[in-house]
Amino acid sequence: MAELLRNRRWTLKRRPNGIPVPDDFELVHDTIDPDALPPGHVLVRNMVTLCAPDQRNWMNEKVNFHPPMALGDTVSSPNVSRIVASTHPDYTPGMVSFTMGGWCDYALLDVAKLYVPLVPYPEGTDPIKAIGVLGMNQLAAYFGMVKVGEPKPGDLLVVSGAAGSTGSAAAQIGKIKGCTVVGIAGGAEKCAWLREECGLDDVIDYKAEDVAAVLAERYHNRIDIYFDNVGMPLLQAAFDNMAPNGRIALCGMLANYPGYGDMPGPSNFMRIVHGAIKMQGFIAVRWRDEIPAALAEIKGWIDAGLFKHREDVRDGLENLPAIFPELFTGGNRGTLLVRLADS
Ligand SMILES: NC(=O)c1ccc[n+]([C@@H]2O[C@H](COP(=O)([O-])OP(=O)(O)OC[C@H]3O[C@@H](n4cnc5c(N)ncnc54)[C@H](OP(=O)(O)O)[C@@H]3O)[C@@H](O)[C@H]2O)c1
């Protein structure tokens, strides 16, 4: 008989008011019996968790893509996890898989009830890479650019949140496709990284410059593609300068997530009609069947030195409530990951 596993999990104590604060969460200690799994379940040890801005939306009461978390629920999160026990025929102990395993050491998952299925990785996969440079943010950037942005050589692409995990990938995919790329990011260090390491053509520091004025002055009605990670008010600044037949790829609206679920959109909407502008939101998993080919292409770009990526890896489940809010204050330098176990 195996020993009971000691488990720690962060639960949602109250719904955050704006950017989450540590007091919105409560650490609960309990135990799990690995020999007493109900049928069709897997028990996983979470190894790495990805801090994703959308988690903030799941903390609201409103239904969105992800079912809202109930108060007292373990905080839901995308993880790389190792299966330690299973009563499901498709999954065996030792497998490493993508899971929505949550902010906890161990998670007991009812496979039939998962709203995001388990996605096992090939043996030997590096968990940091799997959820970092080859993770869902990079896939969102890939599909958002290729399927929605439809880049052509010579297009002018503007990307918000450009120094972040998704934004830096979208911007560099734009470069690979022959676009002139303008990034919008906060602070001198991030702007320098985009210019010097990622090879962007122009960078606007939204914390130091008036983005609407800069876009109107340098790129008036010339933006062919706007890849939006942040929503308003930067969405308005780009919207007002779209070129005829421009495409707006709505990837996320993270500047607006700390609100209560009401996401404002741009005004002067008739520009869409007169400019024949396409504005399309997307969720990367919509192109699920094309993920292996997309990952192969991204790997090829990494190997060719065309695709720079920063992983901002922190340590410790206990630190999650203090780390997660950094997504909304710009504290992260690249994909924000937290290591929950050594291997
Ligand atoms: N549609 C999909 O399938 C999909 C999948 C993954 C992610 N996403 C979306 O992609 C976006 C980026 O997510 P990520 O995980 O890659 O995060 P990230 O960009 O790595 O981190 C968030 C960054 O956003 C910037 N930021 C924070 N508040 C801001 C504000 N008020 N105005 C402008 N910038 C602000 C900060 O950088 P600065 O220091 O530059 O301010 C921060 O570092 C989110 O909207 C997310 O929901 C969508």
The ligand as an SDF file (V2000), in Angstrom:
LIG
                    3D

 48 52  0  0  0  0  0  0  0  0999 V2000
   -6.3160   33.5350  -28.2820 N   0  0  0  0  0  0  0  0  0  0  0  0
   -5.5060   32.5990  -27.7930 C   0  0  0  0  0  0  0  0  0  0  0  0
   -5.5740   31.4210  -28.1590 O   0  0  0  0  0  0  0  0  0  0  0  0
   -4.4590   32.9910  -26.7950 C   0  0  0  0  0  0  0  0  0  0  0  0
   -3.5310   32.0500  -26.3020 C   0  0  0  0  0  0  0  0  0  0  0  0
   -2.5380   32.5040  -25.4240 C   0  0  0  0  0  0  0  0  0  0  0  0
   -2.5010   33.8370  -25.0030 C   0  0  0  0  0  0  0  0  0  0  0  0
   -3.4550   34.6940  -25.4840 N   0  0  0  0  0  0  0  0  0  0  0  0
   -3.4670   36.1130  -25.0990 C   0  0  0  0  0  0  0  0  0  0  0  0
   -2.2080   36.6810  -25.4280 O   0  0  0  0  0  0  0  0  0  0  0  0
   -2.0060   37.8330  -24.6090 C   0  0  0  0  0  0  0  0  0  0  0  0
   -0.5930   37.7970  -24.0300 C   0  0  0  0  0  0  0  0  0  0  0  0
   -0.5090   36.7260  -23.1100 O   0  0  0  0  0  0  0  0  0  0  0  0
    0.9080   36.1220  -22.6460 P   0  0  0  0  0  0  0  0  0  0  0  0
    0.6010   34.9030  -21.8690 O   0  0  0  0  0  0  0  0  0  0  0  0
    1.7750   36.0280  -23.8340 O   0  0  0  0  0  0  0  0  0  0  0  0
    1.4460   37.2170  -21.6270 O   0  0  0  0  0  0  0  0  0  0  0  0
    2.7720   38.0840  -21.7530 P   0  0  0  0  0  0  0  0  0  0  0  0
    2.5970   38.9790  -22.9380 O   0  0  0  0  0  0  0  0  0  0  0  0
    3.9670   37.2080  -21.6690 O   0  0  0  0  0  0  0  0  0  0  0  0
    2.7380   38.9250  -20.4150 O   0  0  0  0  0  0  0  0  0  0  0  0
    1.8540   39.9820  -20.2640 C   0  0  0  0  0  0  0  0  0  0  0  0
    2.5130   41.3140  -20.6880 C   0  0  0  0  0  0  0  0  0  0  0  0
    1.4920   42.2170  -21.0500 O   0  0  0  0  0  0  0  0  0  0  0  0
    1.9520   43.5300  -20.8820 C   0  0  0  0  0  0  0  0  0  0  0  0
    0.9050   44.3530  -20.2610 N   0  0  0  0  0  0  0  0  0  0  0  0
    0.3540   44.1980  -19.0380 C   0  0  0  0  0  0  0  0  0  0  0  0
   -0.5900   45.1280  -18.8250 N   0  0  0  0  0  0  0  0  0  0  0  0
   -0.6090   45.8940  -19.9390 C   0  0  0  0  0  0  0  0  0  0  0  0
   -1.3650   47.0420  -20.3210 C   0  0  0  0  0  0  0  0  0  0  0  0
   -2.2910   47.5910  -19.4950 N   0  0  0  0  0  0  0  0  0  0  0  0
   -1.1480   47.5860  -21.5350 N   0  0  0  0  0  0  0  0  0  0  0  0
   -0.2160   47.0580  -22.3620 C   0  0  0  0  0  0  0  0  0  0  0  0
    0.5350   45.9760  -22.0610 N   0  0  0  0  0  0  0  0  0  0  0  0
    0.3340   45.4170  -20.8640 C   0  0  0  0  0  0  0  0  0  0  0  0
    3.1610   43.4470  -19.9580 C   0  0  0  0  0  0  0  0  0  0  0  0
    4.3010   43.7840  -20.7310 O   0  0  0  0  0  0  0  0  0  0  0  0
    4.8520   45.3030  -20.7600 P   0  0  0  0  0  0  0  0  0  0  0  0
    5.9660   45.3320  -19.7700 O   0  0  0  0  0  0  0  0  0  0  0  0
    5.2600   45.4730  -22.1810 O   0  0  0  0  0  0  0  0  0  0  0  0
    3.7100   46.1760  -20.3410 O   0  0  0  0  0  0  0  0  0  0  0  0
    3.2230   41.9950  -19.5540 C   0  0  0  0  0  0  0  0  0  0  0  0
    4.5500   41.5390  -19.3930 O   0  0  0  0  0  0  0  0  0  0  0  0
   -3.1150   37.8260  -23.5600 C   0  0  0  0  0  0  0  0  0  0  0  0
   -4.1310   38.7200  -23.9530 O   0  0  0  0  0  0  0  0  0  0  0  0
   -3.6140   36.3960  -23.6120 C   0  0  0  0  0  0  0  0  0  0  0  0
   -4.9340   36.2650  -23.1670 O   0  0  0  0  0  0  0  0  0  0  0  0
   -4.4230   34.2920  -26.3570 C   0  0  0  0  0  0  0  0  0  0  0  0
  1  2  1  0
  2  3  2  0
  2  4  1  0
  4  5  1  0
  4 48  2  0
  5  6  2  0
  6  7  1  0
  7  8  2  0
  8  9  1  0
  8 48  1  0
  9 10  1  0
  9 46  1  0
 10 11  1  0
 11 12  1  0
 11 44  1  0
 12 13  1  0
 13 14  1  0
 14 15  2  0
 14 16  1  0
 14 17  1  0
 17 18  1  0
 18 19  2  0
 18 20  1  0
 18 21  1  0
 21 22  1  0
 22 23  1  0
 23 24  1  0
 23 42  1  0
 24 25  1  0
 25 26  1  0
 25 36  1  0
 26 27  1  0
 26 35  1  0
 27 28  2  0
 28 29  1  0
 29 30  1  0
 29 35  2  0
 30 31  1  0
 30 32  2  0
 32 33  1  0
 33 34  2  0
 34 35  1  0
 36 37  1  0
 36 42  1  0
 37 38  1  0
 38 39  2  0
 38 40  1  0
 38 41  1  0
 42 43  1  0
 44 45  1  0
 44 46  1  0
 46 47  1  0
M  CHG  2   8   1  16  -1
M  END
$$$$
